């Protein structure tokens, strides 16, 4: 059974930082691309950042230079370091695991709330 468990969300003031973690089980973690997505109220889910099995990364323009995605294959965990947070970063953040070649191996976590407010 595949599980992706996010943690690290919360309430932070504008300009602050948070680090999200996503612990995976039930998959061969090192073979999967891992991503962070977010969904704000009334908006569609959008890609925030992705890291491939080869450690290539890609970011949404809105978070470039502020967010950093990383992975620790020994711990089956992917991280999202979020700095210089803005109110518009407020959303539920979801972890995604996607196999590069087998489309049905596409898994989601339950989400963690990030609220940026003074």
Secondary structure, 3 states (H helix, E strand, C coil): CCEEEEECCEEECCCCCEEEEEEEECCCHHHEEEEEEEECCCCCCEEEEEECCCCCEEECCCCCCCEEEEEECCCCEEEEEECCCCHHHCEEEEEEEEECCCCCCEEECCCEEEEECC
